Amino acid sequence: MPRTRRSVLLALAAAPALALPAAPALAFRDRDCGDFKTQRQAQRFFRRAGGPREDPHRLDSDHDGKACEDLPRR
């Protein structure tokens, strides 16, 4: 088989795989203070999600390291 024809066939065979959208590495579900029953639950989630260095869910509105301070403590 001529080289150019083989290249065209390979390109056509790979085209469907290239057309598929890439799936996100991690699905991000935004969490808000209303998703938690207590401040303690929110704080645990906040720490595991990277807080206080990172706060992708914006659970620490005053940036003092404490998430969802208006929720009941327990």
Stockholm file with secondary structure:
# STOCKHOLM 1.0

chainA/1-74         MPRTRRSVLLALAAAPALALPAAPALAFRDRDCGDFKTQRQAQRFFRRAGGPREDPHRLDSDHDGKACEDLPRR
#=GR chainA/1-74 SS CCHHHHHHHHHHHHHHHHHSCCCCSSCCCCCCGGGCSSHHHHHHHHHHTTTTTCCTTCCCTTCSSCSCTTSCCC
#=GC SS_cons        CCHHHHHHHHHHHHHHHHHSCCCCSSCCCCCCGGGCSSHHHHHHHHHHTTTTTCCTTCCCTTCSSCSCTTSCCC
//
